[in-house]
């Protein structure tokens, strides 16, 4: 399984990265986890827009899904349109929410380009991948994912506060893409985001093989995020996510 970080910026695109988007590949099948602000452009460095086979959306905040609107344009009006409707696994109100964001009621609806399936907690197959979705702690319906193939696995937190479910999803994974949006200070809100230290604590409890800190908010000092993670009791390798980074899980 090959994992490419397309975008890892939190809340909005940063100077060096779009918002959340991850490309997973195995057996010629290509699946996206999230398609946030600015990600559609950077995605084209790694694959044709018409070679993506499926998408999983963790939740419907714009920094995780808004480029679905631009992707709808590409798939509806591209040079060989109409393209087959692309499978999209997302919270149930994704078609309505994304259609409202697109805001073009006289044009083909989002369902013209995408075949939406409502997410719920559990395990399902997407091409060669086994995907497990679990509800995590965020102000809206939000999922973390575990994706497995060929004896290897990756976990993706989406956006979450502290979460026992996230530990379960990440147990024994080879690669843990875990959000670290907050730097530590008094009065941080609960059930919203993690600090680097909390991300490392989750990785330690899960026994994850490698921790990659992601959803990195541009206004934070990322060196501080990494330093705080180093104090979280996790003994494996820790690094900051970087747009364009590739991980080969073999």
Secondary structure as GFF3:
##gff-version 3
##sequence-region A 1 250
A	DSSP	beta_strand	2	10	.	.	.	ID=ss1
A	DSSP	beta_strand	18	19	.	.	.	ID=ss2
A	DSSP	beta_strand	21	26	.	.	.	ID=ss3
A	DSSP	beta_strand	29	33	.	.	.	ID=ss4
A	DSSP	alpha_helix	39	43	.	.	.	ID=ss5
A	DSSP	beta_strand	54	56	.	.	.	ID=ss6
A	DSSP	alpha_helix	62	65	.	.	.	ID=ss7
A	DSSP	alpha_helix	68	77	.	.	.	ID=ss8
A	DSSP	beta_strand	86	90	.	.	.	ID=ss9
A	DSSP	alpha_helix	94	102	.	.	.	ID=ss10
A	DSSP	alpha_helix	110	113	.	.	.	ID=ss11
A	DSSP	beta_strand	114	118	.	.	.	ID=ss12
A	DSSP	beta_strand	122	126	.	.	.	ID=ss13
A	DSSP	beta_strand	129	135	.	.	.	ID=ss14
A	DSSP	beta_strand	143	149	.	.	.	ID=ss15
A	DSSP	beta_strand	152	156	.	.	.	ID=ss16
A	DSSP	alpha_helix	164	170	.	.	.	ID=ss17
A	DSSP	beta_strand	175	179	.	.	.	ID=ss18
A	DSSP	alpha_helix	196	206	.	.	.	ID=ss19
A	DSSP	beta_strand	210	214	.	.	.	ID=ss20
A	DSSP	beta_strand	216	217	.	.	.	ID=ss21
A	DSSP	alpha_helix	222	230	.	.	.	ID=ss22
A	DSSP	beta_strand	237	240	.	.	.	ID=ss23
A	DSSP	beta_strand	246	248	.	.	.	ID=ss24
###
